[in-house]
Amino acid sequence: MKVSILGNSLTSLSLAKSLVNQGIKVDIFSNKKKRKYNKNQTIGISKSNIDFFNKKILNINKFLWNIKNIEIYSENLEHHKILDFQNRHNHLFSIVKNFNLYNHLFYNLKKNKLIRFSKKTNYQNLLEKKYDLIFNCDHSNSVTKKFFHNRIEKDYNSFAYVTTFKHKRLTNNCVAVQIFTKRGPIAFLPISSVETSVVFSIKGKENVNLENLIKKYNLKYEILKINKVNNFELKLSNLRSYTFKNIIAFGDILHRLHPLAGQGFNMTIRDIKEINSLIEFKKKHGLELDRSIGLDFEKNLKDKNYLFSNGIDFIYEFFNFENKFNNNNLSKLVKLLGKNNLANKIFTKIADKGISISDY
Ligand SMILES: Cc1cc2nc3c(=O)[nH]c(=O)nc-3n(C[C@H](O)[C@H](O)[C@H](O)COP(=O)(O)OP(=O)(O)OC[C@H]3O[C@@H](n4cnc5c(N)ncnc54)[C@H](O)[C@@H]3O)c2cc1C
């Protein structure tokens, strides 16, 4: 089987590595060989996705900082804790810098004989070449514009501001904190005992002074230095059709969601897991590795992905509604629900493994 991947993003390289691990030849096409990722951006990856990544993609343990507790607060309840997630036996998820994860994958793949990095050629020529499957992970190329533009979208009219800050050493810096403020959710995500990252999603495009806001909502750190701030315009988007002939759209092209639950890349890892098991299944049964993989992938995951990303949107709208009407009844309700062990367990499981109805 011969596969090509369009784009050289984190998604592209993670997918490529999972494919070469199965003995599949992969050509990666992109403008530049290596992407530059910002050092101040982090991603939270759930425990079960880390386990999969380590086993079937690449061991990334040395770049991870494990989070054992998630505390959720509401400004509407005078900064009272409304939810508290923890797993007595294990950590819940891990934080990694996009930059470290990308470089680790890139330098590993560079040494792999089954991988070829090529400068982007004309896409029309590329589509005519003999590839059994083409994964399109590049949201700005002409393939996306031509075949994968039909999506269900919602503009949050919000920007996510991200950075990291250095602080005095905190020996047990393993608690992630999210506060639903009147301006939007802010998350403090520890990345080491001396560094923590921040994601603050704020409505409108205003002149935001993130440094002041970090200082306002910071509950426990003695901040030494705040690094450069980057911002991203936020959208919810779900692609209507995942495939065109033997091309499969992949990664954020399929689903973009509000970062409040840190689930975008987690969904992509679950998608890689699905591709991985479809290939394993076909190999085991001596079946052709062809475009049917794309069709099965879409059949198995599209509805679940749609439901999941809309579930995250529901959480966003839930707290947004409370702010609009200036009351705190919903926060009180969440606090009550969070005290219920079963509800708490279900929330934790969905965040870890996505939607798998059969589990409940
Ligand atoms: C502020 C922020 C925080 C995030 N935190 C997490 C996390 O903790 N855990 C996790 O699993 N995923 C998270 N994601 C999603 C994750 O960053 C992307 O899925 C992943 O980086 C895709 O990378 P890529 O290199 O393959 O794609 P790229 O080729 O880099 O393209 C994707 C681009 O879209 C941006 N993007 C992603 N989601 C949105 C959105 N809803 N609206 C607008 N732009 C978006 C990405 O940051 C990136 O710049 C977050 C996204 C954003 C914007």
The ligand as an SDF file (V2000), in Angstrom:
LIG
                    3D

 53 58  0  0  0  0  0  0  0  0999 V2000
   -6.1680   27.7880   21.9250 C   0  0  0  0  0  0  0  0  0  0  0  0
   -6.2320   26.3420   21.5820 C   0  0  0  0  0  0  0  0  0  0  0  0
   -6.0040   25.3920   22.5760 C   0  0  0  0  0  0  0  0  0  0  0  0
   -6.0810   24.0340   22.2660 C   0  0  0  0  0  0  0  0  0  0  0  0
   -5.8760   23.1160   23.2620 N   0  0  0  0  0  0  0  0  0  0  0  0
   -6.0020   21.8160   22.9760 C   0  0  0  0  0  0  0  0  0  0  0  0
   -5.8030   20.8210   24.0060 C   0  0  0  0  0  0  0  0  0  0  0  0
   -5.5060   21.1260   25.1590 O   0  0  0  0  0  0  0  0  0  0  0  0
   -5.9750   19.5110   23.6800 N   0  0  0  0  0  0  0  0  0  0  0  0
   -6.2990   19.1270   22.4160 C   0  0  0  0  0  0  0  0  0  0  0  0
   -6.4560   17.9280   22.1870 O   0  0  0  0  0  0  0  0  0  0  0  0
   -6.4600   20.0480   21.4200 N   0  0  0  0  0  0  0  0  0  0  0  0
   -6.3190   21.3660   21.6640 C   0  0  0  0  0  0  0  0  0  0  0  0
   -6.4700   22.2760   20.6700 N   0  0  0  0  0  0  0  0  0  0  0  0
   -6.6220   21.8180   19.2870 C   0  0  0  0  0  0  0  0  0  0  0  0
   -5.2330   21.5200   18.7210 C   0  0  0  0  0  0  0  0  0  0  0  0
   -4.3850   22.6120   18.8990 O   0  0  0  0  0  0  0  0  0  0  0  0
   -5.3120   21.2020   17.2380 C   0  0  0  0  0  0  0  0  0  0  0  0
   -6.2100   20.1410   17.0420 O   0  0  0  0  0  0  0  0  0  0  0  0
   -3.9750   20.7590   16.7740 C   0  0  0  0  0  0  0  0  0  0  0  0
   -3.0170   21.7220   17.0970 O   0  0  0  0  0  0  0  0  0  0  0  0
   -3.9860   20.5500   15.2950 C   0  0  0  0  0  0  0  0  0  0  0  0
   -2.7290   20.8030   14.9230 O   0  0  0  0  0  0  0  0  0  0  0  0
   -2.1620   20.6500   13.5040 P   0  0  0  0  0  0  0  0  0  0  0  0
   -0.7530   21.0660   13.6130 O   0  0  0  0  0  0  0  0  0  0  0  0
   -2.4180   19.2990   13.0050 O   0  0  0  0  0  0  0  0  0  0  0  0
   -3.0220   21.6190   12.5920 O   0  0  0  0  0  0  0  0  0  0  0  0
   -2.6180   22.9670   11.9350 P   0  0  0  0  0  0  0  0  0  0  0  0
   -2.2000   22.7620   10.5190 O   0  0  0  0  0  0  0  0  0  0  0  0
   -1.7120   23.7400   12.7930 O   0  0  0  0  0  0  0  0  0  0  0  0
   -4.0160   23.6740   11.8380 O   0  0  0  0  0  0  0  0  0  0  0  0
   -4.8380   23.8220   12.8800 C   0  0  0  0  0  0  0  0  0  0  0  0
   -4.8940   25.2580   13.2940 C   0  0  0  0  0  0  0  0  0  0  0  0
   -6.1620   25.5820   13.7530 O   0  0  0  0  0  0  0  0  0  0  0  0
   -6.1040   25.9930   15.0830 C   0  0  0  0  0  0  0  0  0  0  0  0
   -7.3630   25.6110   15.7440 N   0  0  0  0  0  0  0  0  0  0  0  0
   -7.6480   24.4540   16.3600 C   0  0  0  0  0  0  0  0  0  0  0  0
   -8.9000   24.4630   16.8590 N   0  0  0  0  0  0  0  0  0  0  0  0
   -9.4230   25.6640   16.5020 C   0  0  0  0  0  0  0  0  0  0  0  0
  -10.6860   26.2820   16.7060 C   0  0  0  0  0  0  0  0  0  0  0  0
  -11.6800   25.7280   17.3820 N   0  0  0  0  0  0  0  0  0  0  0  0
  -10.8870   27.5060   16.1720 N   0  0  0  0  0  0  0  0  0  0  0  0
   -9.8970   28.1230   15.4950 C   0  0  0  0  0  0  0  0  0  0  0  0
   -8.6650   27.6060   15.3180 N   0  0  0  0  0  0  0  0  0  0  0  0
   -8.4250   26.3890   15.7960 C   0  0  0  0  0  0  0  0  0  0  0  0
   -4.8740   25.3030   15.6050 C   0  0  0  0  0  0  0  0  0  0  0  0
   -4.3950   25.8680   16.7520 O   0  0  0  0  0  0  0  0  0  0  0  0
   -3.9520   25.4490   14.4230 C   0  0  0  0  0  0  0  0  0  0  0  0
   -3.3720   26.6960   14.3480 O   0  0  0  0  0  0  0  0  0  0  0  0
   -6.4020   23.6350   20.9530 C   0  0  0  0  0  0  0  0  0  0  0  0
   -6.6430   24.5930   19.9600 C   0  0  0  0  0  0  0  0  0  0  0  0
   -6.5650   25.9370   20.2560 C   0  0  0  0  0  0  0  0  0  0  0  0
   -6.8290   26.9580   19.1860 C   0  0  0  0  0  0  0  0  0  0  0  0
  1  2  1  0
  2  3  1  0
  2 52  2  0
  3  4  2  0
  4  5  1  0
  4 50  1  0
  5  6  2  0
  6  7  1  0
  6 13  1  0
  7  8  2  0
  7  9  1  0
  9 10  1  0
 10 11  2  0
 10 12  1  0
 12 13  2  0
 13 14  1  0
 14 15  1  0
 14 50  1  0
 15 16  1  0
 16 17  1  0
 16 18  1  0
 18 19  1  0
 18 20  1  0
 20 21  1  0
 20 22  1  0
 22 23  1  0
 23 24  1  0
 24 25  2  0
 24 26  1  0
 24 27  1  0
 27 28  1  0
 28 29  2  0
 28 30  1  0
 28 31  1  0
 31 32  1  0
 32 33  1  0
 33 34  1  0
 33 48  1  0
 34 35  1  0
 35 36  1  0
 35 46  1  0
 36 37  1  0
 36 45  1  0
 37 38  2  0
 38 39  1  0
 39 40  1  0
 39 45  2  0
 40 41  1  0
 40 42  2  0
 42 43  1  0
 43 44  2  0
 44 45  1  0
 46 47  1  0
 46 48  1  0
 48 49  1  0
 50 51  2  0
 51 52  1  0
 52 53  1  0
M  END
$$$$
